[in-house]
Amino acid sequence: MCCAGIALKIYNMKKNFIIRRYEIMEELLKILNDVKPGVDYENETDLIGHGVLDSITMVTLVLQLSDEFDVDITPVDITPENFKTVQTIYDMIKRLEDE
């Protein structure tokens, strides 16, 4: 494969990664807004600490995330660090998808 072919392959991989990230984030925000509407999730810095996610919303959220992204969120994964922000939830989903 020539250099142009390799460059194109890398470009397509990056493009697919960006598209997939966007799709996950959009679905994640949709789920969060379904579970608890009226929150500025993109700018919220501590979903649990600020009381946005309580025990009932966490159960609902975990079930919906598990179903939507086909990941197994275990009790070990349910930590304040994994559910602090939209980004940390995204990071957990990606990690679980890759396992």
C-alpha positions as CSV (number, residue, x, y, z in Angstrom):
1,M,0.0,0.0,0.0
2,C,1.4,3.4,-0.9
3,C,1.7,6.4,1.4
4,A,-1.5,7.9,-0.1
5,G,-3.4,4.7,0.6
6,I,-2.2,4.6,4.2
7,A,-3.0,8.3,4.7
8,L,-6.6,7.7,3.4
9,K,-7.0,4.7,5.6
10,I,-5.9,6.7,8.7
11,Y,-8.2,9.6,7.6
12,N,-11.2,7.3,7.3
13,M,-10.4,5.7,10.7
14,K,-10.3,9.2,12.4
15,K,-13.5,10.2,10.6
16,N,-15.3,7.0,11.7
17,F,-14.1,7.6,15.3
18,I,-15.4,11.2,15.3
19,I,-18.8,10.1,13.8
20,R,-19.1,7.3,16.4
21,R,-18.3,9.7,19.2
22,Y,-20.9,12.1,18.0
23,E,-23.5,9.4,17.7
24,I,-22.8,8.1,21.3
25,M,-22.8,11.6,22.7
26,E,-26.1,12.5,21.0
27,E,-27.8,9.3,22.3
28,L,-26.3,9.7,25.7
29,L,-27.7,13.3,26.0
30,K,-31.1,12.0,24.7
31,I,-31.1,9.3,27.4
32,L,-30.1,11.7,30.2
33,N,-32.8,14.2,29.1
34,D,-35.4,11.4,29.1
35,V,-34.3,10.2,32.5
36,K,-34.2,13.8,34.0
37,P,-35.2,16.6,31.7
38,G,-34.4,20.3,32.2
39,V,-30.7,19.9,33.0
40,D,-27.8,21.5,31.1
41,Y,-25.9,18.2,30.9
42,E,-23.2,19.5,28.6
43,N,-22.1,22.1,31.1
44,E,-22.9,20.3,34.4
45,T,-19.6,19.5,36.2
46,D,-20.8,17.1,39.0
47,L,-24.1,15.2,38.2
48,I,-24.0,13.3,41.4
49,G,-22.5,15.9,43.7
50,H,-25.0,18.5,42.6
51,G,-27.9,16.1,43.1
52,V,-28.8,15.8,39.4
53,L,-28.5,12.0,39.5
54,D,-30.0,10.4,42.6
55,S,-30.4,6.7,43.3
56,I,-33.6,6.3,41.4
57,T,-32.4,8.2,38.3
58,M,-29.1,6.2,38.5
59,V,-31.0,2.9,38.3
60,T,-33.0,4.1,35.3
61,L,-30.0,5.6,33.6
62,V,-27.9,2.4,34.0
63,L,-30.6,0.2,32.6
64,Q,-31.1,2.5,29.6
65,L,-27.4,2.9,28.9
66,S,-27.0,-0.9,29.1
67,D,-29.8,-1.5,26.7
68,E,-28.9,1.3,24.2
69,F,-25.2,0.6,24.0
70,D,-25.3,-3.1,24.6
71,V,-22.8,-2.9,27.5
72,D,-22.7,-4.6,30.9
73,I,-22.6,-1.9,33.6
74,T,-21.7,-3.8,36.8
75,P,-21.9,-2.5,40.3
76,V,-18.1,-2.0,40.1
77,D,-18.7,0.5,37.3
78,I,-21.4,2.5,39.2
79,T,-19.1,5.0,40.9
80,P,-19.3,8.8,41.2
81,E,-16.2,9.1,39.0
82,N,-17.9,7.3,36.1
83,F,-21.1,9.3,36.4
84,K,-19.7,12.8,37.2
85,T,-20.2,14.4,33.8
86,V,-21.4,13.5,30.3
87,Q,-17.8,13.0,29.3
88,T,-17.1,10.5,32.1
89,I,-20.2,8.6,31.3
90,Y,-19.1,8.5,27.6
91,D,-15.6,7.3,28.6
92,M,-17.2,4.5,30.6
93,I,-19.4,3.5,27.7
94,K,-16.4,3.4,25.3
95,R,-14.3,1.4,27.8
96,L,-17.1,-1.1,28.2
97,E,-17.7,-1.4,24.5
98,D,-14.0,-2.1,24.0
99,E,-13.9,-4.9,26.6
